[in-house]
Amino acid sequence: MVELMLLKLWLGIFLLDIISLSSKAGGAFVGVNVGTDLSNLPSATDVVAILRAHQITHVRLFDADAHMLTALSDTGIEVIVSVTNEEVLGIGQSPSTAAAWVNKNVAAFLPGTNITAIAVGSEVLSTIPHAAPILVPAMNYLHKALVASNLNDQVKVSTPQSMDIIPKPFPPSTAAFNSSWNSTIFQMLQFLKNTNSYYMLNAYPYFGYVDSNGIFPIEYALFQPLSAVKEIVDPNTLFHYDSMFDAMVDAAYNSISAFNLSGIPIVVTETGWPWLGDSHEPDATIQNAETFNNNLIRRVSNDSGPPSQPGFPINTYIYELFNEDKRPGPLSERNYGIFFPNGTAVYPISLISASGSSVGGNSSGVFCVVRPDADTEKLQNGLNWACGQGGANCTAIQTGQPCYFPDSLQNHASYAYNDYYQRMHLIGGTCDFNGSAILTSQDPSYGSCIFMGSSNSSSGNLFPPPAAGPVGPSSWGSRLEAFGSSGFLFILCLPLFMCNVNVFKFLYL
């Protein structure tokens, strides 16, 4: 009887582990915005190579560029396409125009390109207020076009709005939308509720901090610990806010609830911190940008919501992939990029996990790659040693070869480290390189650049599967992949477990 109880206990723990594994597959994600307003924009193929090299699984495009959508095909990357502000008026006045837009920019690329949402305009209420009357009609017409094509379950429709339409975001408990937009916002929220979509919020603690004129400490904007005397507390709910980001999201949730609507999740479609600014922008520094974005990734990756909605993880898109040097406005507007066009990081950043190590993935092997925060000098020394004395085959990272682009020290060192490790680990070779390397189960292969040990090298699939995405119709494949081997093992072994249970019953009952 004791053995039977132990077996049942073991089975219970095993099942809980599998349930936990599958539930984590739908955890919160951090994606990036991809703007194209720069002088030296790489080709669409090279942009996607950079996304894959850095294992970015979610992107938002500011338009529906055919070259980008084609290049994203068969990558598994989840894509938000956008109706530009210039297109909103036409679509909002004509169902046929909306249908033509969906056919050209969405249906034509599915299922190869994993389009999951349409963003209608960008901050329409605050940037082109004259278009407000046709904003919701545009959303409705696009949704009806998706329904007609049987795509409405896969592709959601929403519209990004800035924090500007919430005049007093603090304290969050009393936040409300600008009443002059009440009619439009109510219709918009009803649409999101009826179509099981989500509210797209552009929230920048950088602006919140700068505009506060010293009322809030900079640590609050950068997700840094606050001393007891600096703690931020909502006097009405007594919720403690560790970051301005959380307070902004909660302000939006409370503004939505003021319309007696609930259950509409918020996705932060833009947030970021500039790493360079004019003389009157002293807080736009590379150190602050690095601190903000890395702490943002850690915050989002803990899978919790803001204090008022702890069960709603905050899926977020960083603004932005590249610096857009052709944008108007102050210098800071042109320096939000986290990567240069050649794929080199502006500052150390990892969008892979909160812990700084690669997790998840679907490769059957283990890979040796650079640590995200590795020292540049250590990386260069490690690269030189691996390609020299270490005996790694570094041909693929030479000019014109499959792994040369992105032309960055991090990318080249990762390839060399892995090649050395795969050749030598069975006879004592390690993945250390003076502390600049780390082991990962995530296949770092991308495009035609295949890392040794990749399960894709024999399958003919040039793109490794993406990490698990958001909870939603488009992500069930990722959730099933995460269930993968453990689920198969459980199903395979279940008859044996049941057999053993019956044996125990026979022996002890």
KAMO-V78573 format. One line per field, one symbol per residue. ss: DSSP state (A for helix, B for strand, O for the rest). A space follows every 10 residues. Layout:
ss: ???
This chain:
ss: OAAAAAAAAA AAAAAAAAAA AAAAOOOOOB BBBBOOOOOO OOOAAAAAAA AAAOOOOBBB BOOOOAAAAA AOOOOOOBBB BBBOAAAAAA AAOOAAAAAA AAAAAAAOOO OOOOBBBBBB BBOAAAAOAA AAAAAAAAAA AAAAAAAAOO OOOOOBBBBB BBAAAOOOOO OAAAOOOOAA AAAAAAAAAA AAAAOOOOBB BBOOAAAAAA AOOOOOOAAA AOOOOOOAAA OBBOOOOOOB BOOAAAAAAA AAAAAAAOOO OOOOOBBBBB BOOOOOOOOO OOOOOAAAAA AAAAAAAAAA AOOOOOAAAO OOOOOBBBOO OBOOOOOOOO AAAAOOOOBO OOOOBOOOOO OOOOOOOOOO OOOOOOBBBB OOOOOAAAAA AAAAAAAOOO OOOOAAAOOO OOOOOOOOAA AAAAAAAAAA AAAAAAAOOO OOOOOOBBBB OOOOOBOOBO OOOOAAAOOO OOOOOOOOOO OOAAAAAAAA AAAAAAAAAA AAAAAAAAAA AAAAAAAAO
